[in-house]
């Protein structure tokens, strides 16, 4: 019984503290004529007050490299100094390479005359008495393939001077396209890397 009475007294005291407040009516808003000029605080800031953590800017920390971390980047395949690569497909993922070649097929004018470097599988075929060479890329699921035909700048003899069909190659050349009539009376546009080099 005493415990219940003590708990009741403590609960009453807590409730009386939370109920404190002013019953005075709220003051009417000030009209522009009654508004006082803001006071200018020329005194030094009070050291007992803490700064607002939200508005106080925090210092930016820039990590520095130690001598052990400053290493030269790994060399990539050498491209002759005279050739600048406009479209480097070797730096893209398989999905992005496939998408970029797809874009080349549908907007060849955007790539005309640009130097393209790509990595893919070597393919060759005899067509209308002429041997064609291509670099084929597959999408991430390896279910679809796209490719660019290439025409080497230097003369080579097939098959002695070429890699095995299906082996991985890297080729660089100038993007171009040409139109050829098919056997069905339609004209077809073919993509080509001219003056190409196998790296």
C-alpha positions in Angstrom: 0.0 0.0 0.0 2.9 2.4 0.9 4.5 1.6 -2.5 1.3 2.5 -4.4 1.0 5.7 -2.4 4.6 6.7 -3.1 4.2 6.0 -6.8 1.0 8.0 -6.9 2.8 11.0 -5.3 5.7 10.8 -7.7 3.4 10.5 -10.7 1.4 13.5 -9.6 4.5 15.6 -9.1 5.7 14.7 -12.7 2.4 15.5 -14.2 2.3 18.9 -12.4 5.7 19.8 -13.8 4.7 19.0 -17.4 1.5 21.0 -17.1 3.3 24.3 -16.3 2.7 27.0 -18.8 1.4 30.5 -19.3 -2.3 31.2 -19.6 -1.6 34.7 -20.9 -3.1 35.6 -24.3 -0.6 35.7 -27.2 0.7 39.1 -28.1 -0.7 40.7 -31.3 1.8 40.6 -34.2 3.8 43.8 -34.6 3.0 46.2 -37.4 5.8 47.4 -39.7 5.9 50.7 -37.8 6.4 48.9 -34.4 9.2 46.7 -35.7 12.4 47.7 -34.1 15.7 47.8 -36.0 17.8 44.6 -35.3 20.5 45.2 -32.8 24.1 45.0 -34.0 26.2 42.8 -31.8 29.6 44.3 -31.6 30.7 42.3 -28.6 32.9 39.3 -28.9 31.1 35.9 -29.1 30.2 34.3 -25.8 32.7 31.4 -25.2 30.1 29.5 -23.2 27.8 29.2 -26.2 28.4 26.3 -28.6 28.2 26.8 -32.4 25.3 25.3 -34.3 26.7 22.0 -35.7 24.5 22.3 -38.8 25.7 25.7 -40.0 29.3 25.5 -39.0 31.4 24.3 -42.0 33.6 21.3 -41.4 37.1 21.3 -42.8 37.6 19.3 -46.0 40.2 16.6 -45.6 42.1 15.7 -48.8 44.0 12.5 -48.6 47.6 12.6 -49.7 49.5 9.8 -51.3 52.6 8.4 -49.7 55.7 7.7 -51.8 54.8 4.0 -51.8 51.3 4.7 -53.2 52.6 6.9 -56.0 53.1 4.3 -58.6 53.0 4.7 -62.4 49.9 3.5 -64.1 50.0 0.1 -65.8 50.9 0.5 -69.5 48.2 -0.3 -72.0 48.7 -1.6 -75.5 51.0 0.8 -77.4 49.4 3.1 -79.9 51.7 4.9 -82.3 52.2 8.5 -81.3 50.9 9.7 -84.6 47.6 8.1 -84.1 45.0 9.4 -81.6 42.1 7.1 -80.7 38.7 8.8 -80.9 36.7 5.8 -79.9 38.5 3.3 -77.6 36.2 0.3 -77.2 38.9 -1.7 -75.4 38.3 0.3 -72.2 34.6 -0.6 -72.1 32.7 -3.5 -70.6 31.3 -6.1 -73.0 27.8 -4.6 -72.7 29.0 -1.1 -73.5 31.1 -2.3 -76.5 28.1 -4.1 -77.9 26.0 -0.9 -77.4 28.6 1.3 -79.0 28.9 -0.9 -82.1 25.1 -1.0 -82.3 25.1 2.8 -82.3 27.7 2.8 -85.1 25.4 0.7 -87.2 22.4 3.1 -86.7 24.3 6.4 -86.8 27.4 5.8 -88.9 27.7 9.5 -89.8 28.5 10.3 -86.2 31.6 8.1 -86.4 32.8 8.9 -89.9 36.5 9.5 -90.1 37.1 8.7 -86.4 39.9 6.4 -85.3 38.4 3.4 -83.6 40.2 0.8 -81.5 38.5 -2.4 -80.6 39.1 -5.8 -79.1 37.1 -8.9 -80.2 37.2 -12.2 -82.0 38.8 -12.5 -85.4 36.4 -13.7 -88.2 36.9 -14.1 -91.9 34.8 -15.0 -94.9 35.0 -15.3 -98.6 32.3 -13.1 -100.3 32.0 -12.4 -104.0 35.5 -13.5 -104.7 36.9 -11.3 -102.0 38.1 -12.3 -98.5 36.6 -10.1 -95.8 38.0 -9.8 -92.2 36.1 -8.6 -89.1 36.4 -8.1 -85.4 33.4 -9.5 -83.7 32.1 -8.5 -80.2 29.4 -10.2 -78.2 27.1 -8.8 -75.6 27.3 -9.8 -71.9 25.2 -12.8 -72.3 27.1 -14.0 -75.4 23.9 -14.6 -77.2 24.2 -11.7 -79.7 27.2 -10.5 -81.8 28.1 -7.4 -83.7 31.2 -6.7 -85.6 33.2 -4.3 -87.7 34.9 -5.3 -90.9 38.5 -4.1 -91.3 40.8 -3.6 -94.2 44.5 -3.8 -93.3 46.9 -1.0 -94.4 49.6 -3.5 -95.1 49.3 -6.4 -97.4 49.1 -9.8 -95.7 48.5 -13.4 -97.0 45.7 -15.4 -95.6 45.9 -17.7 -93.6 49.7 -17.5 -93.0 49.8 -13.9 -91.8 46.6 -13.9 -89.9 45.5 -15.2 -86.5 43.3 -18.2 -86.2 39.6 -17.5 -86.7 37.9 -17.2 -83.3 41.0 -15.9 -81.5 41.1 -12.6 -79.7 42.5 -9.6 -81.6 42.9 -5.9 -81.1 42.5 -3.7 -84.2 42.7 0.0 -84.8 41.6 1.9 -87.9 39.6 4.8 -89.4 35.8 4.3 -89.4 34.1 4.3 -92.7 31.1 2.7 -94.4 30.2 1.7 -97.9 27.1 0.6 -99.7 26.8 -2.5 -101.8 23.9 -4.0 -103.8 22.7 -7.4 -102.5 21.5 -10.3 -104.7 17.9 -9.3 -103.9 18.1 -5.9 -105.5 18.4 -4.0 -102.2 21.4 -1.9 -101.1 23.2 -2.6 -97.9 25.4 -0.4 -95.8 28.6 -2.1 -94.3 30.8 -0.7 -91.6 34.5 -0.8 -92.1 37.8 0.2 -90.4 40.1 1.4 -93.2 43.9 1.5 -93.0 43.6 -0.9 -90.1 46.4 -2.4 -88.0 46.4 -5.5 -85.9 48.0 -4.8 -82.6 
